[in-house]
């Protein structure tokens, strides 16, 4: 099931407002920005960290890894959105995980962008934000 148009947070002005005024919650590899929107549903935007990684390369240097990170975030959110309180604008900012962080979490480096790890991140973020029903 796709996200309906009304569930997407779009527009530079709206996104800047959530980044500027929203509350921030973070866990390893992701950050969640939350702002009330007085609507009966949530709107969400998935974005990736910009900047340089540890080896001087861009964090998500290839389109394949950028698209996969966003796709996994959308799918993880879709699976859990029925258990989240309504009425918020949300931005999920994803950072690439290092190989050491993956090993510490029991994941192989090639599995660092898997659905399970993204679901754990979202569970942690929504729990910290108090948005779970």
Backbone torsions as a table, in degrees:
resi	resn	phi	psi	omega
1	UNK	NA	129.1	-177.7
2	UNK	-82.4	163.6	172.5
3	UNK	-75.7	133.9	175.3
4	UNK	-71.9	157.7	-178.0
5	UNK	-56.0	-40.1	-177.5
6	UNK	-69.6	-17.8	179.8
7	UNK	-86.5	-2.5	-179.9
8	UNK	-96.1	131.9	174.8
9	UNK	-89.1	113.0	-176.4
10	UNK	-130.8	164.2	178.0
11	UNK	96.9	130.2	-177.8
12	UNK	-58.5	-42.4	-176.9
13	UNK	-62.6	-46.2	-179.2
14	UNK	-65.6	-42.0	-179.2
15	UNK	-67.1	-42.4	177.7
16	UNK	-61.9	-37.2	179.2
17	UNK	-63.7	-42.7	179.1
18	UNK	-66.6	-42.6	177.3
19	UNK	-62.7	-39.2	-175.7
20	UNK	-79.8	-44.7	-173.5
21	UNK	-102.2	-16.7	-174.8
22	UNK	-72.6	156.3	174.4
23	UNK	-78.8	145.8	-177.1
24	UNK	-111.4	137.2	175.4
25	UNK	-133.6	136.2	-176.8
26	UNK	-133.5	154.1	171.3
27	UNK	-142.6	175.6	-178.0
28	UNK	-64.5	118.3	175.1
29	UNK	95.3	-6.0	-178.9
30	UNK	-157.9	158.4	176.8
31	UNK	-138.3	140.6	-179.8
32	UNK	-118.4	129.5	175.5
33	UNK	-109.6	131.3	-173.6
34	UNK	-130.4	132.0	176.7
35	UNK	-143.5	132.6	178.7
36	UNK	-65.4	143.4	-177.8
37	UNK	-123.8	-0.2	179.2
38	UNK	56.3	29.7	175.4
39	UNK	-112.9	158.2	-179.8
40	UNK	-80.5	11.3	-180.0
41	UNK	-146.6	165.2	177.3
42	UNK	-92.0	150.1	169.8
43	UNK	-120.2	139.8	-175.2
44	UNK	-136.7	150.2	176.2
45	UNK	-132.3	136.2	177.7
46	UNK	-109.1	126.3	-179.4
47	UNK	-138.9	164.5	-176.1
48	UNK	-118.3	151.0	179.0
49	UNK	-67.8	139.3	174.5
50	UNK	-101.0	168.3	177.0
51	UNK	116.9	-165.6	-175.6
52	UNK	-105.4	141.8	175.2
53	UNK	-81.4	-171.5	-175.9
54	UNK	-68.9	-24.2	-178.0
55	UNK	-102.9	15.1	177.1
56	UNK	88.5	-8.2	178.9
57	UNK	-87.3	162.0	176.9
58	UNK	-60.5	147.7	-178.3
59	UNK	-54.2	-52.1	176.3
60	UNK	-116.2	84.4	-169.5
61	UNK	-77.3	-18.4	-177.5
62	UNK	-117.7	143.7	-179.2
63	UNK	-59.5	-34.7	-179.3
64	UNK	-61.3	-45.2	-178.9
65	UNK	-71.0	-35.7	176.8
66	UNK	-63.5	-48.0	-178.2
67	UNK	-65.1	-39.1	179.4
68	UNK	-65.3	-42.0	179.8
69	UNK	-61.3	-43.3	178.4
70	UNK	-67.2	-42.6	-178.7
71	UNK	-61.9	-42.2	179.2
72	UNK	-66.7	-38.2	177.1
73	UNK	-63.0	-44.3	178.8
74	UNK	-62.9	-43.1	-178.6
75	UNK	-66.8	-43.2	179.1
76	UNK	-62.0	-41.6	178.0
77	UNK	-66.4	-42.2	-179.6
78	UNK	-58.7	-39.9	-178.6
79	UNK	-69.0	-26.6	-175.8
80	UNK	-112.3	1.9	-173.2
81	UNK	-66.4	-23.0	177.5
82	UNK	-70.3	-19.6	180.0
83	UNK	-98.4	14.4	-177.1
84	UNK	-113.7	138.9	177.5
85	UNK	-61.7	147.0	-178.6
86	UNK	-94.0	161.6	174.8
87	UNK	101.6	27.6	-176.8
88	UNK	-133.4	148.0	166.6
89	UNK	-95.7	131.5	-174.8
90	UNK	-127.2	140.4	170.2
91	UNK	-126.8	126.1	175.3
92	UNK	-103.8	114.1	178.4
93	UNK	-103.0	119.5	-174.1
94	UNK	-107.5	134.4	175.3
95	UNK	-109.7	146.3	175.2
96	UNK	-71.8	141.0	179.3
97	UNK	-89.2	142.3	177.9
98	UNK	-77.3	163.8	178.8
99	UNK	-62.2	-37.9	179.9
100	UNK	-65.0	-40.6	179.2
101	UNK	-64.5	-37.0	178.7
102	UNK	-64.2	-44.0	-179.5
103	UNK	-64.7	-37.3	177.9
104	UNK	-66.2	-29.7	179.0
105	UNK	-90.3	5.8	178.0
106	UNK	82.0	14.6	179.4
107	UNK	-105.9	147.4	171.6
108	UNK	-75.8	150.5	-179.2
109	UNK	-54.2	-34.6	-179.0
110	UNK	-74.3	-14.0	179.8
111	UNK	-97.0	9.4	-171.7
112	UNK	-64.9	-24.2	178.4
113	UNK	-107.5	51.7	-179.5
114	UNK	-101.5	161.2	-176.7
115	UNK	-62.0	-38.0	-179.8
116	UNK	-60.2	-45.8	-178.2
117	UNK	-67.7	-36.7	178.6
118	UNK	-67.8	-38.0	177.3
119	UNK	-64.6	-40.2	177.4
120	UNK	-62.3	-41.5	178.3
121	UNK	-61.4	-48.1	-178.8
122	UNK	-64.8	-40.0	176.1
123	UNK	-57.5	-46.6	-179.7
124	UNK	-63.0	-45.1	-177.8
125	UNK	-66.4	-45.9	-178.9
126	UNK	-69.2	-31.4	175.3
127	UNK	-65.3	-47.6	179.5
128	UNK	-60.9	-36.3	-178.8
129	UNK	-79.0	-10.9	-178.9
130	UNK	71.6	30.6	-177.0
131	UNK	-99.8	-2.1	178.8
132	UNK	-78.5	139.1	179.6
133	UNK	-72.2	NA	NA
